[in-house]
């Protein structure tokens, strides 16, 4: 990738609209549970999906006790809820590309909710593949820039297998191929780095600005509604909202 990354701003928006920290913990807890049941059991060394989820949980400051309790419950008979992983694609106002990743125990409820949000805020739900080609699936590790030497961080990241590196005013952003994410995260952690966020996500190939206040306001309302829904795990979009409050 080239040019100035909007990832940090989008993540700030996402965290802002996720609401209370308890809601974030609940969503990550659901991901952990599904990763245990569908990814190959409770051992992260034998379950790469779980290992990646644990990394995401720790970056979001989920306490270790919570993580261990969720994994233990999912590995036993204490949680019988069956979740489906369903991804929706669509267009926000002015054609902004949006991908919505969900974990749901009722696909009809979730599909109805997602369609309602798109319709209400000037977008439309599309078919599978309609916007995903505008994104690349990447591991993304974000580090607070303060007190760090940019060149040293880049050297360390590339040395352990990162595929790209970008810097903005506040953070340093390290990108990996999905299969390399866990290894890069582990190796950088051993070097003493701490992460603001660490997860595998959909990174836009390019970004779109909304110059008019109306579409921008509707787009923000759409994101707020989606991310406030308990079934929604992640929302990815290519809106350049770097000048928004």
C-alpha positions, 0 to 999 in steps of 0.5 A: 500500500502507498500513501497516507493510511486512514486506518488509525482514524477509522479504528478510532471511529470504530472504538468510539461507536462501539460504546461501553467497554463492556460491549467490546468485551462481549463481542470479542468474547463471542469471537473467542467462543466460536474460535474454540468450537470451530477452530480446533479446540482450546489450545491456541498453539493448535488453533490459529484462529483462537490464537489470533482472537486472543491477540485481538482480545489482549490488544483491546485490554480484555483481562486474561482471567476473562479470556481464560474463563470464556475459553474454558466455558466454550471448551466444555458444555457450559455454552450451547449457543450456536453462532453462524459467521455471516458477512454482508456487503453493501453501499453506504451514502454516495457509494461508500463500500461497507463490509459487515461481519456478524456472528448470529444465532438468528440469521433472519433477525440479523439480516433484517436488522442490517438491511434496515440500517442500510435502507434507513441511512441512504445505502443499500445492501448488496450481494456477496462480492459486490465490494470485497474486491475493494479491500485486502485482508491483512493483519494490522498491528498499531503501535503508539508512536510516542517515544519510539524511533520510526526507523527502528520499528520498521526495521524490527517489523520487516525483520520478523516478516511484516509485509508493509509499514506506515506511519502517521502523526500518532501511530505506527502501523504494521501490516502482515499477510494473514498467515503471518499475523500471529508470528509477527505479533509474537516476535514483536511482543518479545521485542517489547512492543505493545499494541493499540490494536492487533487483528486481521481485518479488511484494509481498503485499497483506496479511500473515498471522501464525502465532501457534503455534510448530508451524506457524511452525517448519514454514513456516520449514523449507519456506522453507529447503528451497525456497530451498536448491534450485538450481532455485528462483530466488525464493520469495514469501510473505505470512507476517508473520515479523517477530518471528522470529529 
